[in-house]
């Protein structure tokens, strides 16, 4: 029962991390809408997002899920032995 509870907590942490990243992106979009949005601004942000996203958002997501998977495997190994 303890293993299941720990895995549920790890899943919840991964879900929280994902929602946190989503909220950050949502705040950016609201800020852009408030400042006014032109086609040139959208194109510039699109190019910027393509370069920055791989460095920040993807790496953050990989870190969140890597930690979750590693901790799950550690708990599973502990359960087996």
C-alpha positions in Angstrom: 0.0 0.0 0.0 2.9 2.4 0.8 4.4 1.8 -2.7 1.1 2.7 -4.4 0.8 5.8 -2.3 4.3 6.9 -3.0 3.8 6.4 -6.8 0.6 8.4 -6.6 2.5 11.2 -4.9 5.2 11.1 -7.6 2.6 11.2 -10.3 0.9 14.2 -8.7 4.3 16.0 -8.5 4.9 15.4 -12.2 1.4 16.6 -13.0 1.9 19.7 -10.9 5.2 20.4 -12.7 3.5 20.1 -16.1 0.7 22.4 -15.1 3.2 24.9 -13.7 4.9 25.1 -17.0 1.6 25.4 -18.8 0.5 28.3 -16.5 3.8 30.2 -17.3 3.1 30.0 -21.0 -0.5 31.0 -20.5 0.7 34.2 -18.6 3.0 35.0 -21.5 0.1 34.8 -23.9 -2.1 37.1 -21.8 0.7 39.6 -21.5 1.1 39.6 -25.3 -2.6 40.2 -25.8 -2.6 43.1 -23.4 0.4 44.7 -25.1 -1.1 44.5 -28.5 -0.2 41.9 -31.1 1.0 42.6 -34.6 1.9 40.1 -37.3 5.6 41.1 -37.0 5.5 40.5 -33.2 4.0 37.1 -33.7 6.6 36.1 -36.2 9.5 37.4 -34.0 8.1 35.5 -31.0 7.6 32.4 -33.1 11.2 32.3 -34.1 12.3 33.1 -30.6 10.1 30.4 -29.1 11.5 27.8 -31.5 15.0 28.5 -30.2 14.3 29.2 -26.5 11.7 26.4 -26.1 14.2 23.6 -26.6 16.5 25.1 -24.0 14.0 25.9 -21.3 10.6 24.2 -21.6 11.7 20.9 -23.0 14.6 20.6 -20.6 12.3 21.4 -17.7 9.8 18.7 -18.8 12.6 16.2 -19.2 13.9 16.9 -15.7 10.4 16.6 -14.2 9.7 13.2 -15.8 13.3 11.9 -15.3 13.1 12.6 -11.6 9.7 10.9 -11.4 10.8 7.9 -13.3 14.1 7.5 -11.4 12.3 7.8 -8.1 9.6 5.3 -9.2 12.4 2.8 -10.2 14.1 3.3 -6.9 10.9 2.6 -5.0 10.2 -0.4 -7.2 13.7 -1.8 -6.6 13.2 -1.2 -2.8 9.9 -3.1 -3.0 11.5 -6.0 -4.8 14.4 -6.4 -2.5 
